[in-house]
């Protein structure tokens, strides 16, 4: 097995090249102040903003608005699910009737 590996290595040797690793610059960190100095605070994306932010009295109204929106979405989803279940039952009943009809029509009559 070693001879085969050596043969393959010799065959591909001219295609291989030495990696050219460069130096990666980095900051020397020696303590707490160095870590703190290298940290950059970024803004948080996706937080709600608008005219009501910062007004504590607007929070209950915003919560209620969210609850109503959620309830409306939930009602629509439940109605869609119920329709899907009814349609599935209708298809299943139709297939079952057709299968039964084919089964009984294919049986020979009793003598």
N, C-alpha and C positions, 0 to 999 in steps of 0.2 A: 504494500500500500504506500509506503514511503517513497518508493521509486516512481510510482504514478504521480504522486503529489509533486515531486521534484520535477518531473517531466512537464507537468502543467505549469508550474512556476516558471521554468525556463522559457516555455512558449509565450507566456503573457508578460514576461519581465520587461520587455521594451515598451509595453503599453502603460505600465505603472509609472507614476512619478512621485517624487518626494513632496509631501505637503509643505506648503509655504505659509507657515503660521506667522502672522504678524503679531505685533504687541498690541494688546488691548489696553487703552488708557483707563485708569481707574483712580479714584480719589483715595488717598490714605485716610482710613478711619481709625482713630486711636482712642476714642472715648465718646461719652454721651454728647458733648457739644458738637463733635464732628458729625454724628448721626443726625442730630437735630438740625444742623446747618445744611445737610444734604437733602433733607425731606422737603418736598414741595407739596403744599396743600392744594388739592384740585377741587373745583366746584363739583357738587353732586348733581348729576343730570337726572331728569325725570321727576324732580320734586315739584309739587303743585305751586304755581305762582299765580299771581293775579291781584286784583284790587282787594279781595277779602283776606289775603294773607296778613297775619299780624293783628287781626281783629278777633279777639276771643268771643265776642258776642255773635259772630257770624258762623262759628263752628257748629252749633246745633242745627242750624238751617242747612248747612252743607251736608251734615250727616244724614238728615232726613231726606234730602234730595238724592243722595246716594242710595238710601234704602228703597225709595220709590223706584228709582231706575233699575235696581237689582230685582225688585219684585215684578216689574213689568217684563224684564228679560226672562225671568223664571217662568212667568205665565205663558209667554210665547213658546218657550222651550217645552213646557209640559204639554201644550196643545199640539205642537208638532210631533212629540213623542207618541201621544195618544193616537193621532192620525196614522202614524207609522205602524203602530201595533194593530190597529183595526185593518189597515190595508194588508198587513202580513197575514192576519187571520183569514181574510177573504181569499187571498191567494192560496193559502194552505187548504182551505175548505174546497176550493175549486179543483185543486190538484187531487185531493183525496176522492172527490166525487168522480172525477175522470178515471182515476186508477181503479176504483171499485167497478165502474161501468165496464172498463176494458177487461177486468178480471172475470166478471160474471158472463160477459159476452163470449169470451174465449173458451169457457168450459163446455164440454159436450153435455147434451141433455141426458137425464137419467132414463134408463130403459125400464 
